[in-house]
Amino acid sequence: MRPGVRLALAVILVLVLGGLAYGGYLLVRPPVSTVGHVRFDRPLRIPPLAPSTVDPKGVRTFTLEAGAGVSDFGRGRTPTWGYNGAYLGPTLRVRQGEPVQVDIHNGLKEQTTVHWHGMHLPAKADGGPFAAIRPGGTATAAWTVNQPAATLWYHPHPDGRTEEQVYRGLAGMVIVDGPGSGPDPALPSGYGVDDVPVIVQDKGFTDGGEFTIPNQLGGTLGILGDTLLVNGTIGPYHDVTTQLVRLRLLNASTARSYSFGFSDGRAFDLVGTDGGLLSAPYRTDRVAVSVGERAEIVVAMRPGERVVLRSYPPNPDSGTVVRQFQGGADAFDVLQLRAAATLKPSPPVPAKLTDVPRLDPAGAVPRTFELGGRAINGQKMAMNRVDVVAVKDVTERWTVRNTDFMQHNFHVHGTRFQIASKNGRPPPPPLSGWKDTINLQPGEEMDLLVRFVDYADPTTPYMYHCHLLKHEDSGMMGQVVVVEPGQQAQLAHHHPH
């Protein structure tokens, strides 16, 4: 055998054996766990409330600028992106019934958008991938807030670049208050005191303190980091001064799911999910929150105690792929709550929170969405293709099925929906309210009652997609155009391809 052939065969053998060894290591490596290893030595950063102005017509106007900066997470100087600052963005607080305008400037060196995740608004204001803002450019989103009190968020949604832009830090919370002159007094509502935003993200860091970027870390699911940031804080604690604390949990990671509970197993009240308050509090000791989902919980504290908000393994009984490669067995200590020696009394959580009128499934238009690979119903996203034409104010029944070996989740823009069934059974209480994002494990299926109301635009689509952002960027997304009865969809020619 010639020396060159022997060398080539040797190289191939080394690569094969190395690959097998690495694959074997991945199968037996222990799960990621920070439980008991977090020092909790930094106060939780509370994102500032975004300043706004109100003109004589009552329009509340905010200004956001996306830009690059440098942040100190205790790992050195970390290059980051943020809105109106180096990392993340301010919390926008708006009220049901008021007109809102957001002026957006792109200070980045690449295109971006701002999508209002969970907001009910016209398609032209939604900030999907067709609404790209060029570097140095500006855009305006305007709408009237027409939905109940809820915890929402905003983040970029550019074509093919969403994962990295969110990972670098572009995200922020939106709080919708109910009608009236102040926050709802029935639940804890002192922003940053007993009503606390908790934006959870996982990151990887290089030895030099930089984020490990997606093409270095991303696997089949996307980026799975080994360090948690909460509102941009590593190892955070929050000083509690009241008997009850409301935590607005937002999963702003790009791929990781969480199962939140407390280190001592105490129960708490789940009072709200994506689309707003539940009809009644649900007493539990765990709440699952996948990428893009939100959950509002109220926890009771005793004077002088400390307790840790923890993410328990989200899928400990799942198959090897989900446990070993998709974070199903990973666990994290998230946030320490430190109660003062004396706590201010809090009103009890009401037995009834709100009315949740149920959508009528009779006569609903049926549709099926199968999630597999990087496609929905076997098709990848095409900006010039309309996948669904929905008639305004008509209820539809969307059967969403995960046919894949990995988990997916499913987010719909421009509307809220209700879950009619999960795997053929009535949904559990945490899924009984209004939702805009759901998580589906391999083989799972949910029936959603979807109704697009108020806005019709035959030229501009809303998106539906897997909110695992690597999957979204890879084409696991479709377009729904909402029309008036008798209208035809006709996409505007300016949509990029």
C-alpha positions as CSV (number, residue, x, y, z in Angstrom):
1,M,0.0,0.0,0.0
2,R,1.4,3.4,-0.9
3,P,2.4,5.7,2.0
4,G,-0.1,8.3,1.0
5,V,-3.0,5.8,1.1
6,R,-1.8,4.5,4.4
7,L,-1.7,8.1,5.8
8,A,-5.2,8.8,4.5
9,L,-6.6,5.6,6.0
10,A,-4.9,6.4,9.4
11,V,-6.4,9.9,9.4
12,I,-9.9,8.5,8.6
13,L,-9.5,5.8,11.4
14,V,-8.5,8.5,13.9
15,L,-11.4,10.7,13.0
16,V,-13.9,7.7,13.2
17,L,-12.5,6.6,16.6
18,G,-12.4,10.1,17.9
19,G,-16.0,10.7,16.8
20,L,-17.1,7.5,18.4
21,A,-15.3,8.4,21.6
22,Y,-16.8,11.9,21.7
23,G,-20.3,10.5,21.0
24,G,-19.8,8.0,23.8
25,Y,-18.8,10.9,26.1
26,L,-21.9,12.9,25.2
27,L,-24.1,9.9,26.0
28,V,-22.6,9.4,29.5
29,R,-21.6,12.9,30.5
30,P,-23.5,14.2,33.6
31,P,-26.2,16.9,33.0
32,V,-25.4,20.5,33.5
33,S,-26.2,21.6,37.1
34,T,-25.5,24.7,39.1
35,V,-27.6,23.6,42.0
36,G,-25.7,24.5,45.2
37,H,-22.9,26.2,43.4
38,V,-24.2,29.7,42.8
39,R,-22.9,32.4,45.2
40,F,-25.8,34.9,44.9
41,D,-23.5,37.8,45.5
42,R,-25.0,40.4,43.2
43,P,-28.3,42.3,43.7
44,L,-30.8,41.5,41.0
45,R,-30.7,44.3,38.3
46,I,-34.2,45.6,37.7
47,P,-34.6,46.9,34.1
48,P,-35.6,50.6,34.3
49,L,-39.1,51.6,33.2
50,A,-38.9,53.2,29.8
51,P,-39.6,56.9,29.8
52,S,-42.4,58.1,27.6
53,T,-44.3,61.2,26.6
54,V,-48.0,61.7,26.1
55,D,-49.2,64.2,23.4
56,P,-52.4,66.2,23.5
57,K,-54.2,63.3,21.7
58,G,-53.3,60.9,24.4
59,V,-50.7,59.0,22.4
60,R,-47.9,57.5,24.6
61,T,-44.6,57.5,22.7
62,F,-41.5,55.5,23.6
63,T,-38.1,55.6,21.9
64,L,-35.8,52.5,21.5
65,E,-32.4,52.3,20.0
66,A,-30.7,49.0,19.3
67,G,-26.9,49.2,19.7
68,A,-23.7,47.5,20.7
69,G,-22.0,48.0,24.1
70,V,-19.9,46.3,26.7
71,S,-21.2,44.7,29.9
72,D,-19.7,43.5,33.2
73,F,-21.2,40.2,34.2
74,G,-18.2,39.4,36.5
75,R,-16.4,37.5,33.7
76,G,-14.5,40.5,32.3
77,R,-15.6,42.9,29.6
78,T,-18.3,41.2,27.5
79,P,-19.4,42.7,24.2
80,T,-23.2,42.8,24.2
81,W,-26.2,44.3,22.4
82,G,-29.1,46.1,24.0
83,Y,-31.8,48.7,23.6
84,N,-31.1,52.1,25.1
85,G,-28.1,50.6,26.8
86,A,-25.5,47.9,26.7
87,Y,-27.6,44.9,27.4
88,L,-31.4,44.0,27.3
89,G,-33.8,47.0,27.2
90,P,-36.1,49.0,29.4
91,T,-39.5,47.7,30.5
92,L,-42.3,49.3,28.5
93,R,-45.4,49.8,30.7
94,V,-48.7,50.5,28.8
95,R,-52.4,50.4,29.7
96,Q,-55.3,48.7,28.1
97,G,-57.1,51.2,25.9
98,E,-54.3,53.7,25.3
99,P,-52.7,54.5,21.9
100,V,-49.0,53.8,21.8
101,Q,-46.2,54.7,19.5
102,V,-42.6,53.4,19.5
103,D,-39.9,55.1,17.5
104,I,-37.1,52.7,16.8
105,H,-33.6,53.5,15.6
106,N,-31.1,50.8,14.5
107,G,-27.7,51.6,15.7
108,L,-26.3,48.2,14.7
109,K,-24.2,47.4,11.7
110,E,-26.8,44.9,10.4
111,Q,-30.5,44.8,9.8
112,T,-32.9,44.2,12.7
113,T,-36.5,44.5,13.6
114,V,-38.5,44.8,16.8
115,H,-41.3,42.3,17.3
116,W,-43.9,42.7,20.0
117,H,-44.3,39.2,21.2
118,G,-47.8,38.5,22.5
119,M,-49.2,42.0,21.5
120,H,-52.4,42.3,19.7
121,L,-51.7,44.8,16.9
122,P,-51.9,45.4,13.2
123,A,-49.6,43.2,11.0
124,K,-47.7,46.3,9.8
125,A,-46.7,47.1,13.4
126,D,-45.8,43.5,14.4
127,G,-42.1,43.7,13.5
128,G,-41.8,40.4,11.6
129,P,-38.9,39.6,9.2
130,F,-40.5,41.6,6.4
131,A,-40.1,44.8,8.5
132,A,-36.3,45.1,8.4
133,I,-34.7,48.3,9.6
134,R,-31.4,49.0,7.9
135,P,-28.3,50.0,9.8
136,G,-28.7,53.7,10.8
137,G,-32.4,53.5,9.8
138,T,-35.5,54.2,11.8
139,A,-39.0,52.8,12.0
140,T,-42.2,53.5,13.9
141,A,-44.7,51.1,15.3
142,A,-48.1,52.4,16.4
143,W,-51.2,50.8,17.7
144,T,-53.9,51.0,20.4
145,V,-53.5,48.6,23.3
146,N,-56.5,46.3,23.1
147,Q,-56.0,43.4,25.4
148,P,-56.2,42.6,29.1
149,A,-53.3,42.9,31.6
150,A,-50.4,40.6,30.7
151,T,-46.7,40.1,30.7
152,L,-45.3,40.4,27.1
153,W,-41.9,41.1,25.6
154,Y,-40.1,42.5,22.6
155,H,-37.1,41.2,20.7
156,P,-35.7,41.3,17.1
157,H,-37.1,39.1,14.4
158,P,-34.9,39.6,11.3
159,D,-34.8,36.9,8.6
160,G,-32.1,34.3,9.6
161,R,-30.5,36.4,12.3
162,T,-32.9,36.2,15.3
163,E,-31.0,33.6,17.3
164,E,-27.8,35.6,17.4
165,Q,-29.4,39.0,18.0
166,V,-31.4,37.8,20.9
167,Y,-28.5,35.8,22.3
168,R,-26.3,38.9,22.2
169,G,-28.8,40.7,24.4
170,L,-31.7,42.3,22.4
171,A,-34.8,41.7,24.5
172,G,-37.0,43.5,26.9
173,M,-40.3,43.2,28.8
174,V,-43.6,44.8,28.2
175,I,-46.2,45.0,31.0
176,V,-49.8,45.7,30.0
177,D,-51.9,47.1,32.9
178,G,-55.7,46.8,32.9
179,P,-57.9,49.9,32.5
180,G,-57.8,52.4,35.3
181,S,-55.5,55.0,36.8
182,G,-53.0,52.6,38.4
183,P,-51.7,49.0,38.6
184,D,-54.2,46.3,39.7
185,P,-54.3,46.5,43.5
186,A,-55.5,42.9,43.9
187,L,-52.0,41.5,43.2
188,P,-48.5,42.7,44.2
189,S,-47.8,45.6,41.8
190,G,-44.9,47.6,43.1
191,Y,-42.5,47.4,40.1
192,G,-39.1,46.1,41.2
193,V,-40.3,45.7,44.8
194,D,-43.0,43.1,45.1
195,D,-43.8,42.9,41.4
196,V,-40.4,41.7,39.9
197,P,-39.4,41.1,36.3
198,V,-37.4,37.9,36.0
199,I,-35.9,37.6,32.5
200,V,-34.0,34.3,32.3
201,Q,-31.3,33.5,29.7
202,D,-28.6,30.9,29.5
203,K,-25.1,31.8,28.1
204,G,-21.8,30.3,27.5
205,F,-18.6,32.3,28.1
206,T,-15.2,32.1,26.6
207,D,-12.1,32.3,28.8
208,G,-11.8,36.0,27.8
209,G,-15.3,36.7,29.0
210,E,-17.1,36.9,25.7
211,F,-20.3,35.1,24.9
212,T,-19.8,31.9,23.1
213,I,-21.5,32.7,19.8
214,P,-24.1,30.5,18.2
215,N,-22.0,28.8,15.6
216,Q,-19.6,27.6,18.3
217,L,-22.3,26.3,20.6
218,G,-25.5,25.6,18.7
219,G,-26.5,22.0,18.3
220,T,-29.7,20.5,16.8
221,L,-31.8,22.4,19.4
222,G,-29.8,25.7,19.4
223,I,-27.6,27.3,22.0
224,L,-27.5,25.7,25.5
225,G,-25.3,27.7,27.8
226,D,-24.1,26.6,31.2
227,T,-24.5,30.0,33.0
228,L,-27.8,31.8,33.8
229,L,-28.3,35.5,33.5
230,V,-31.4,37.0,35.3
231,N,-32.1,40.5,34.0
232,G,-28.4,40.5,33.0
233,T,-27.2,39.4,36.5
234,I,-25.2,36.3,37.3
235,G,-25.9,34.9,40.8
236,P,-28.6,37.4,41.7
237,Y,-30.4,38.0,45.0
238,H,-33.5,40.1,45.6
239,D,-34.3,41.7,48.9
240,V,-38.0,41.1,49.8
241,T,-39.9,43.5,52.0
242,T,-43.5,42.2,51.6
243,Q,-45.2,39.0,52.6
244,L,-46.1,38.2,49.0
245,V,-43.9,38.6,45.9
246,R,-45.1,38.4,42.3
247,L,-42.4,37.1,39.9
248,R,-43.0,37.7,36.2
249,L,-41.0,34.9,34.7
250,L,-39.9,35.3,31.0
251,N,-37.9,32.7,29.2
252,A,-35.8,34.8,26.9
253,S,-33.3,32.0,26.1
254,T,-32.9,30.9,22.5
255,A,-33.4,27.2,23.0
256,R,-33.5,26.1,26.7
257,S,-36.7,25.2,28.6
258,Y,-37.1,25.6,32.3
259,S,-39.2,24.0,35.1
260,F,-39.4,26.6,37.8
261,G,-39.9,25.8,41.5
262,F,-38.3,26.6,44.8
263,S,-35.4,25.0,46.6
264,D,-37.5,23.9,49.6
265,G,-40.4,22.6,47.5
266,R,-42.9,25.3,48.7
267,A,-46.1,25.8,46.8
268,F,-46.9,29.1,45.1
269,D,-49.8,30.5,43.1
270,L,-49.6,30.6,39.3
271,V,-51.8,33.6,38.4
272,G,-51.0,34.3,34.8
273,T,-49.5,32.9,31.6
274,D,-48.7,34.3,28.1
275,G,-52.0,36.1,27.4
276,G,-52.8,37.4,30.9
277,L,-54.4,36.2,34.2
278,L,-55.9,32.8,34.7
279,S,-59.5,32.8,35.8
280,A,-58.3,31.6,39.3
281,P,-54.9,31.0,40.9
282,Y,-53.5,27.5,40.4
283,R,-51.6,26.2,43.5
284,T,-48.6,24.2,42.4
285,D,-44.9,23.7,43.1
286,R,-43.6,23.7,39.5
287,V,-44.3,25.7,36.3
288,A,-42.8,24.8,32.9
289,V,-41.7,27.7,30.8
290,S,-40.4,27.1,27.3
291,V,-38.7,29.6,25.0
292,G,-40.8,32.7,24.6
293,E,-43.4,31.7,27.2
294,R,-44.2,33.8,30.4
295,A,-45.6,32.8,33.7
296,E,-46.7,35.1,36.6
297,I,-46.4,33.5,40.1
298,V,-47.0,34.8,43.6
299,V,-45.0,33.3,46.4
300,A,-45.3,33.8,50.2
301,M,-42.3,34.7,52.3
302,R,-41.5,34.4,56.0
303,P,-39.5,37.1,57.9
304,G,-35.8,36.6,57.7
305,E,-35.8,33.5,55.5
306,R,-33.9,32.9,52.2
307,V,-35.1,30.6,49.5
308,V,-33.9,30.0,45.9
309,L,-35.9,30.0,42.7
310,R,-34.7,26.9,40.9
311,S,-35.1,25.4,37.5
312,Y,-35.5,21.6,38.0
313,P,-34.8,19.2,35.1
314,P,-37.6,20.0,32.6
315,N,-37.8,16.6,31.0
316,P,-36.1,14.1,33.4
317,D,-38.2,11.1,32.1
318,S,-37.8,11.8,28.4
319,G,-35.6,9.9,25.9
320,T,-31.9,10.0,25.8
321,V,-31.8,12.6,23.0
322,V,-33.9,15.1,25.0
323,R,-32.1,14.4,28.3
324,Q,-28.5,14.4,27.0
325,F,-28.5,16.7,24.1
326,Q,-31.5,19.1,24.6
327,G,-31.1,20.0,28.3
328,G,-33.9,17.8,29.6
329,A,-31.9,16.7,32.7
330,D,-30.2,20.1,33.4
331,A,-30.9,22.1,36.6
332,F,-30.0,25.6,37.7
333,D,-30.2,27.8,40.7
334,V,-31.8,31.0,39.4
335,L,-32.5,33.7,42.0
336,Q,-32.3,34.0,45.7
337,L,-35.1,35.7,47.6
338,R,-33.9,37.3,50.9
339,A,-36.8,38.3,53.2
340,A,-36.3,41.2,55.6
341,A,-36.7,40.7,59.4
342,T,-40.1,42.4,59.2
343,L,-42.3,42.1,56.2
344,K,-45.1,44.5,55.1
345,P,-48.5,42.8,55.0
346,S,-49.8,41.8,51.6
347,P,-53.5,41.4,50.6
348,P,-54.2,37.7,50.0
349,V,-54.3,36.4,46.4
350,P,-58.0,36.7,45.2
351,A,-59.9,33.4,44.7
352,K,-61.1,34.8,41.4
353,L,-58.7,36.7,39.1
354,T,-60.6,37.4,35.9
355,D,-63.2,36.1,33.5
356,V,-61.7,34.0,30.6
357,P,-64.5,33.7,28.0
358,R,-64.1,30.5,26.1
359,L,-64.0,30.4,22.3
360,D,-66.7,28.2,20.7
361,P,-65.2,25.3,18.8
362,A,-68.4,24.6,16.9
363,G,-67.9,25.1,13.2
364,A,-64.2,26.1,13.7
365,V,-62.1,25.9,10.5
366,P,-59.7,23.0,10.8
367,R,-56.0,23.2,10.0
368,T,-53.1,20.9,10.7
369,F,-49.5,21.9,11.4
370,E,-46.8,19.2,11.6
371,L,-43.5,20.2,13.0
372,G,-40.5,18.2,11.9
373,G,-36.8,18.9,11.1
374,R,-36.7,22.5,10.2
375,A,-40.0,22.7,8.4
376,I,-43.8,23.0,9.1
377,N,-45.9,20.7,7.0
378,G,-42.8,19.8,5.0
379,Q,-42.2,23.4,3.9
380,K,-39.6,25.9,4.9
381,M,-40.3,29.6,5.2
382,A,-40.7,31.5,1.9
383,M,-41.2,35.3,2.2
384,N,-43.2,35.4,-1.0
385,R,-45.6,32.6,-0.1
386,V,-48.8,32.8,1.9
387,D,-49.3,29.6,3.9
388,V,-52.6,30.4,5.6
389,V,-55.4,32.8,4.7
390,A,-57.6,33.4,7.8
391,V,-60.8,35.4,7.8
392,K,-61.1,38.0,10.5
393,D,-63.3,37.1,13.4
394,V,-63.6,33.5,12.3
395,T,-62.6,30.8,14.8
396,E,-60.2,28.2,13.6
397,R,-59.0,24.9,15.1
398,W,-55.3,24.4,14.6
399,T,-54.0,20.9,15.3
400,V,-50.2,21.3,16.0
401,R,-48.3,18.0,16.0
402,N,-44.6,17.3,16.8
403,T,-43.5,14.5,14.5
404,D,-39.8,14.9,15.4
405,F,-37.3,13.2,17.7
406,M,-36.6,16.6,19.4
407,Q,-38.8,19.1,21.2
408,H,-40.3,22.1,19.4
409,N,-42.5,24.9,20.4
410,F,-45.0,27.0,18.4
411,H,-45.7,30.7,18.6
412,V,-48.4,32.6,16.7
413,H,-48.1,36.4,16.1
414,G,-50.9,38.9,16.3
415,T,-53.4,36.9,18.4
416,R,-54.0,34.9,21.5
417,F,-55.4,31.4,21.4
418,Q,-56.9,28.8,23.8
419,I,-55.8,25.2,24.1
420,A,-58.8,22.9,23.4
421,S,-56.9,19.7,24.1
422,K,-53.4,18.2,24.7
423,N,-52.8,14.7,23.5
424,G,-56.6,14.3,23.2
425,R,-57.4,15.3,26.7
426,P,-58.5,18.6,28.3
427,P,-55.6,20.9,29.0
428,P,-54.2,21.1,32.5
429,P,-54.8,24.3,34.6
430,P,-51.5,26.0,33.6
431,L,-52.7,25.7,29.9
432,S,-56.2,26.9,30.6
433,G,-55.7,30.6,30.0
434,W,-54.9,32.7,26.9
435,K,-51.7,31.6,25.3
436,D,-49.5,32.6,22.3
437,T,-46.7,30.0,22.7
438,I,-46.8,26.3,23.5
439,N,-44.2,23.6,24.0
440,L,-44.4,20.2,22.3
441,Q,-42.3,17.2,23.3
442,P,-41.7,14.5,20.6
443,G,-45.0,12.9,19.6
444,E,-47.1,15.5,21.4
445,E,-50.2,17.1,19.8
446,M,-52.3,20.1,20.8
447,D,-55.5,21.5,19.4
448,L,-55.6,25.3,19.5
449,L,-58.6,27.6,19.1
450,V,-57.3,30.5,17.1
451,R,-59.2,33.7,16.2
452,F,-57.8,36.7,14.5
453,V,-59.8,39.8,15.5
454,D,-59.9,43.5,14.8
455,Y,-57.2,43.7,12.1
456,A,-57.2,42.6,8.5
457,D,-54.5,43.3,6.0
458,P,-54.3,41.3,2.7
459,T,-50.8,42.7,2.0
460,T,-49.0,42.0,5.2
461,P,-48.6,38.7,7.0
462,Y,-48.3,37.6,10.6
463,M,-45.8,34.8,11.4
464,Y,-46.2,31.4,13.1
465,H,-43.1,29.5,13.9
466,C,-41.1,27.3,16.2
467,H,-39.7,29.7,18.8
468,L,-36.5,27.7,19.2
469,L,-34.6,30.4,17.4
470,K,-32.2,28.3,15.5
471,H,-35.2,26.4,14.1
472,E,-36.9,29.7,13.2
473,D,-33.8,31.0,11.5
474,S,-33.5,27.7,9.6
475,G,-37.0,28.1,8.0
476,M,-39.4,26.6,10.5
477,M,-41.9,29.3,10.0
478,G,-45.0,30.2,8.0
479,Q,-47.1,33.2,7.1
480,V,-50.7,33.8,7.8
481,V,-52.6,36.7,6.2
482,V,-55.8,37.9,7.8
483,V,-58.5,39.2,5.4
484,E,-62.0,40.5,5.5
485,P,-64.7,38.1,4.2
486,G,-64.4,37.9,0.4
487,Q,-60.9,39.4,0.2
488,Q,-57.9,37.8,-1.4
489,A,-54.4,37.8,0.0
490,Q,-51.8,39.7,-2.1
491,L,-48.5,40.2,-0.4
492,A,-46.9,43.7,-0.9
493,H,-44.0,43.6,-3.4
494,H,-41.5,45.2,-0.9
495,H,-41.2,42.0,1.2
496,P,-37.6,40.8,1.0
497,H,-36.7,37.3,0.0
